[in-house]
Amino acid sequence: MIDHEKARREARLAEMNDLAAVLKTEEGIRVLRRLMARCGILQPSLSADTLAMARSEGIRYVGLSLLQDIREARRPETRCHRVSP
């Protein structure tokens, strides 16, 4: 495996472990819910103003990406809890 691929995979694994840790707390879940609500992931972003619509879609994309990460972090096979030496 190429070194930068390995580094990318390890970074992604660390992200998933971090997110899984946040999801284990009520506070973390509340913060993530607020962020996703602010991103309007369940709201249409249609507007007569194309710039406003593009902005809304960009914000919505961030929320949808976060939702995808949350789903991935909840799958046990995507996490690995390593013990530090």
C-alpha positions, 0 to 999 in steps of 0.5 A: 500500500502506498504511504499516502493511501495508508496515511489517508486511511488512518486519518479516516479511521481516526475521524470515525473513532472521534465521531463514535466517541462524540456519539456516545455522549448525550451532549455530543448527540445534541450538538450534532442534531443542532448542526444538522438542523441548521444545515437544513438537510430535510428542507428544500433549498429552492429559491428564485435567487440562484446565489441564495439557492447555491448557498443553501445547497452548499450548507445542506451538503455539509449536513448531508456529509455529516449525516453520512459520517455519523452513519459510518461511525456507528458501524462497528466494522469501520472503527478500530480502537487501538491501545496506545503503547 
